[in-house]
Amino acid sequence: MITDKTYNQNDQYFFTEFKNISKELLPWLENLAWEYRCRIEKKEWKSKYNNYVIYDYEPFCSDGFEINITLASRQGEYLNFVRYLYENKVRTIGYLKTCLAL
């Protein structure tokens, strides 16, 4: 599931937060952000079981963690396009998984 939050800070940067990103899609999303002039403000691994356990690096055993990324850009259109591409990719992967299950 993806949840994004867009807000404007000091009229200079726009931020979008992607929550619970798949580990397999993480390198693709990072390359996409770089390609569309977005920078990674925050990348964290948050435990699904303990709310107070948050790492800013990948833990040794990353099972049981959800990955959250916050992207920043001076133009909100770049962030909207990255979100659009990400949502389409997740939707396509879900569709292909249902096709395999049939």
Backbone as JSON, one array per atom type, in Angstrom:
{
  "sequence": "MITDKTYNQNDQYFFTEFKNISKELLPWLENLAWEYRCRIEKKEWKSKYNNYVIYDYEPFCSDGFEINITLASRQGEYLNFVRYLYENKVRTIGYLKTCLAL",
  "N": [[0.84, -1.18, 0.0], [0.48, 2.2, -0.76], [1.02, 5.37, 0.51], [0.84, 8.76, 0.1], [2.02, 12.01, 0.85], [1.77, 15.34, 0.31], [3.24, 18.42, 0.73], [4.08, 21.86, 1.27], [6.96, 23.57, 2.08], [8.1, 26.48, 3.37], [7.7, 27.71, 0.92], [9.58, 26.8, -0.96], [10.36, 24.1, -1.4], [8.78, 21.06, -2.38], [7.38, 18.2, -0.89], [7.02, 14.68, -0.93], [5.8, 11.76, 0.5], [6.39, 8.37, 0.42], [5.06, 5.4, 1.49], [5.65, 2.16, 2.88], [7.09, 0.72, 0.83], [7.92, -1.72, -1.57], [10.69, -3.92, -1.25], [11.94, -4.77, -3.55], [11.29, -2.82, -5.4], [12.63, -0.59, -4.58], [15.33, 0.21, -5.56], [14.6, 0.93, -8.19], [12.79, 3.05, -7.77], [14.5, 4.92, -6.53], [16.3, 5.47, -8.64], [14.49, 6.55, -10.45], [13.69, 8.84, -9.09], [16.09, 10.27, -9.09], [16.39, 10.64, -11.83], [14.28, 12.36, -12.46], [14.88, 14.76, -11.21], [14.54, 14.84, -8.4], [15.23, 14.73, -4.95], [16.28, 12.49, -2.38], [15.05, 12.91, 0.63], [14.58, 11.59, 3.04], [15.08, 8.29, 4.07], [13.85, 5.45, 5.45], [13.7, 2.54, 7.54], [11.13, 1.04, 9.06], [9.93, -0.7, 11.83], [7.44, -3.23, 11.72], [6.35, -4.25, 13.95], [7.18, -2.97, 16.33], [6.65, 0.28, 17.08], [8.54, 2.18, 17.8], [10.98, 1.45, 16.77], [13.07, 2.47, 14.42], [15.11, 2.69, 11.63], [17.72, 4.38, 9.84], [19.12, 3.14, 7.94], [19.55, 0.1, 6.05], [18.57, -2.68, 7.86], [20.24, -5.66, 9.12], [18.66, -8.01, 8.97], [16.02, -7.57, 7.13], [13.4, -8.38, 7.12], [10.1, -7.94, 8.25], [10.1, -5.23, 8.35], [9.01, -2.06, 7.15], [9.53, 0.03, 4.35], [10.05, 3.44, 4.05], [10.05, 6.39, 2.14], [10.95, 9.75, 1.63], [10.61, 12.15, -0.77], [11.93, 15.11, -2.29], [11.45, 18.15, -4.1], [11.89, 21.07, -6.1], [9.86, 21.66, -7.82], [6.55, 20.77, -7.93], [5.39, 19.25, -9.93], [7.21, 17.37, -10.87], [7.32, 15.59, -8.7], [4.68, 14.71, -8.69], [4.61, 13.34, -11.11], [6.48, 11.29, -10.66], [5.13, 9.94, -8.62], [2.87, 9.13, -10.06], [4.04, 7.35, -11.98], [5.05, 5.43, -10.22], [2.71, 4.45, -8.96], [1.4, 3.34, -11.2], [3.21, 1.32, -11.87], [3.06, -0.34, -9.6], [0.38, -1.06, -9.74], [0.37, -2.46, -12.18], [2.07, -4.6, -11.58], [0.54, -5.86, -9.6], [-1.68, -6.6, -11.17], [-0.46, -8.42, -12.95], [0.27, -10.4, -11.14], [-2.22, -11.34, -10.37], [-3.01, -12.43, -12.78], [-1.22, -14.56, -12.99], [-2.12, -16.14, -10.92], [-4.44, -17.19, -11.82]],
  "CA": [[0.0, 0.0, 0.0], [1.25, 3.44, -0.83], [0.38, 6.59, 1.02], [1.72, 9.89, -0.15], [1.64, 13.24, 1.52], [2.44, 16.44, -0.35], [3.11, 19.7, 1.42], [5.01, 22.89, 0.83], [7.68, 24.11, 3.22], [8.77, 27.76, 3.12], [7.52, 28.06, -0.5], [10.77, 26.48, -1.72], [10.41, 22.69, -1.75], [7.61, 20.21, -2.21], [7.76, 16.9, -0.36], [6.07, 13.58, -1.06], [6.23, 10.61, 1.29], [5.93, 7.07, -0.03], [5.13, 4.48, 2.62], [5.57, 0.71, 2.69], [7.58, 0.4, -0.5], [8.48, -3.05, -1.72], [12.16, -3.91, -1.29], [12.36, -4.97, -4.94], [11.07, -1.59, -6.15], [13.41, 0.5, -4.0], [16.34, 0.77, -6.49], [13.92, 1.55, -9.33], [12.25, 4.34, -7.32], [15.62, 5.82, -6.32], [16.77, 5.91, -9.96], [13.45, 7.4, -11.01], [13.77, 10.14, -8.4], [17.28, 10.96, -9.59], [16.16, 11.0, -13.23], [13.33, 13.47, -12.53], [15.36, 15.88, -10.41], [14.05, 14.81, -7.02], [16.25, 14.2, -4.04], [15.76, 11.67, -1.29], [15.21, 13.62, 1.9], [14.64, 10.66, 4.16], [14.8, 6.89, 3.77], [13.86, 4.79, 6.76], [13.13, 1.21, 7.71], [10.32, 1.11, 10.28], [9.47, -2.02, 12.23], [5.99, -3.43, 11.69], [5.91, -4.76, 15.24], [7.46, -1.98, 17.36], [6.6, 1.61, 16.45], [9.69, 3.0, 18.17], [12.18, 0.96, 16.11], [13.21, 3.07, 13.09], [16.5, 2.78, 11.21], [17.96, 5.15, 8.63], [19.91, 2.27, 7.08], [18.91, -1.2, 5.94], [19.03, -3.6, 8.91], [20.81, -6.93, 8.68], [17.51, -8.82, 8.6], [15.02, -6.55, 6.85], [12.05, -8.92, 7.2], [9.34, -7.33, 9.33], [10.26, -3.78, 8.28], [8.47, -1.38, 5.97], [10.44, 1.06, 3.86], [9.42, 4.72, 3.78], [10.95, 7.34, 1.48], [10.44, 11.1, 1.4], [11.27, 12.81, -1.89], [11.77, 16.56, -2.32], [11.73, 18.79, -5.37], [11.45, 22.47, -6.17], [8.64, 21.72, -8.62], [5.64, 19.7, -7.55], [5.03, 18.42, -11.08], [8.13, 16.23, -10.9], [6.88, 14.64, -7.68], [3.42, 14.11, -9.14], [4.91, 12.38, -12.17], [7.11, 10.12, -10.03], [4.05, 9.21, -7.94], [2.06, 8.51, -11.12], [4.77, 6.2, -12.51], [5.13, 4.41, -9.17], [1.4, 3.83, -8.8], [1.15, 2.5, -12.36], [4.05, 0.12, -11.78], [2.5, -1.21, -8.56], [-0.89, -1.57, -10.28], [0.7, -3.43, -13.21], [2.59, -5.79, -10.9], [-0.62, -6.52, -8.99], [-2.46, -7.22, -12.25], [0.27, -9.6, -13.44], [0.2, -11.45, -10.11], [-3.56, -11.97, -10.45], [-3.02, -13.26, -13.99], [-0.49, -15.79, -12.69], [-2.89, -16.94, -9.98], [-5.53, -17.87, -12.54]],
  "C": [[0.88, 1.24, 0.0], [0.39, 4.58, -0.29], [1.34, 7.73, 0.74], [1.14, 11.13, 0.48], [2.44, 14.35, 0.87], [2.2, 17.72, 0.44], [4.24, 20.61, 1.0], [5.66, 23.48, 2.08], [8.43, 25.35, 2.79], [8.71, 28.18, 1.65], [8.77, 27.77, -1.34], [10.78, 25.03, -2.22], [9.05, 22.03, -1.54], [8.1, 18.84, -1.78], [6.65, 15.9, -0.59], [6.64, 12.38, -0.32], [5.57, 9.35, 0.74], [6.11, 6.1, 1.13], [4.99, 3.04, 2.16], [5.92, 0.32, 1.26], [8.17, -1.01, -0.51], [10.0, -2.97, -1.85], [12.69, -4.07, -2.71], [12.22, -3.7, -5.77], [11.92, -0.42, -5.67], [14.48, 1.04, -4.94], [15.71, 1.47, -7.69], [13.39, 2.93, -8.95], [13.37, 5.35, -7.08], [16.17, 6.34, -7.65], [15.76, 6.83, -10.63], [13.48, 8.79, -10.39], [14.97, 10.93, -8.9], [17.05, 11.47, -11.01], [15.24, 12.22, -13.36], [13.62, 14.57, -11.52], [14.73, 15.98, -9.02], [15.18, 14.27, -6.15], [15.57, 13.44, -2.91], [16.07, 12.4, 0.01], [15.4, 12.65, 3.05], [14.29, 9.27, 3.65], [14.92, 6.14, 5.09], [13.22, 3.41, 6.68], [12.43, 1.22, 9.06], [9.78, -0.28, 10.58], [7.95, -2.1, 12.19], [5.46, -3.82, 13.07], [6.12, -3.77, 16.38], [7.54, -0.61, 16.7], [7.83, 2.45, 16.73], [10.98, 2.55, 17.5], [12.2, 1.48, 14.67], [14.7, 3.21, 12.79], [16.6, 3.67, 9.99], [18.89, 4.41, 7.69], [19.21, 0.91, 7.05], [19.44, -2.14, 7.02], [19.51, -4.93, 8.31], [19.7, -7.87, 8.2], [16.34, -7.86, 8.38], [13.6, -7.11, 6.78], [11.35, -8.3, 8.41], [9.49, -5.82, 9.37], [9.54, -3.25, 7.04], [9.39, -0.23, 5.63], [9.64, 2.31, 3.51], [10.45, 5.67, 3.18], [10.23, 8.67, 1.35], [11.27, 11.74, 0.3], [10.98, 14.3, -1.84], [12.14, 17.08, -3.7], [11.26, 20.23, -5.3], [10.17, 22.63, -6.96], [7.78, 20.5, -8.29], [5.26, 18.77, -8.69], [5.94, 17.2, -11.2], [7.69, 15.16, -9.9], [5.58, 13.96, -8.09], [3.66, 13.07, -10.22], [5.58, 11.14, -11.62], [6.05, 9.29, -9.32], [3.18, 8.48, -8.95], [2.74, 7.26, -11.67], [4.85, 5.07, -11.49], [3.8, 3.69, -9.01], [1.05, 2.94, -9.98], [1.97, 1.22, -12.32], [3.49, -0.86, -10.75], [1.2, -1.84, -9.05], [-0.62, -2.65, -11.33], [1.23, -4.73, -12.6], [1.46, -6.56, -10.24], [-1.48, -7.23, -10.03], [-1.78, -8.48, -12.76], [0.25, -10.73, -12.42], [-1.16, -12.11, -10.13], [-3.67, -12.83, -11.7], [-2.3, -14.57, -13.76], [-1.28, -16.71, -11.78], [-4.02, -17.69, -10.68], [-5.02, -19.08, -13.19]]
}
